[in-house]
Amino acid sequence: MLRVIIAAALAFSLFSFGGDRIHAEGNNLQFEISAKPNKDYAEIRMTVLNTGDKAVKLVFSSSQKYEFSIRAKGGKEVYRYSADKSFLQALQELKLKSNESHTWVEKWNYRKNNGELVPSGEYAVKAALLGKKNKGETITAKTTLVVPFVTDIKTTGQKGIYTIEGIAHTKERLTFTVEDGHKELLSKQPVAVTDVGSFKVNVKIKTEDLPENGTLLLYFQEVNGKQSDPVILERFPS
């Protein structure tokens, strides 16, 4: 436990640009970050590129190569990568040839470090390569991420009888609609959400209403008019 606390404290000081745990022989480095939302997690990709004509060697004093945090509007931090992790305290190296890059990929499950769900909406994502460029400047990168209002969608069933489970990241009233690409078969049915954000809905479509050729789709809606990406229930012929 003490080791985890020490590692987290060191990472925090570094991300506040007060540390120096890595040095680079050469400073032609470009650092980029992207954040892509998926149905049950966000993919965080961080890439460092050597834009110079000569090779660069990055030397780290631990196994942690980067830090990133996620903040809500107003600047409140909801997640920090290193908060619940420990790192090997030993020298590490990363060598990059001219125009060579290295990418790290992490997954964020839309939850705070304490396990609570974050609300839907836009978040700021900031990453730091744990080191310095010329004149002591730490290499950082920023992007934004929109958390969907429903995630972790799982569907089961066939032939008109389906069960859909998921997580709601909103306090707004939710409904769902089912259509076959041409007409609505069910319109704005209520969704009951538990105190922890989970929900489960059962859908039954009459056999005569099922499409002969096409796809049965479900959409979630918030009361404010926002609509989710389509959830595929079944393709016909199956």
Disulfide bonds with the S-S distance in Angstrom:
none
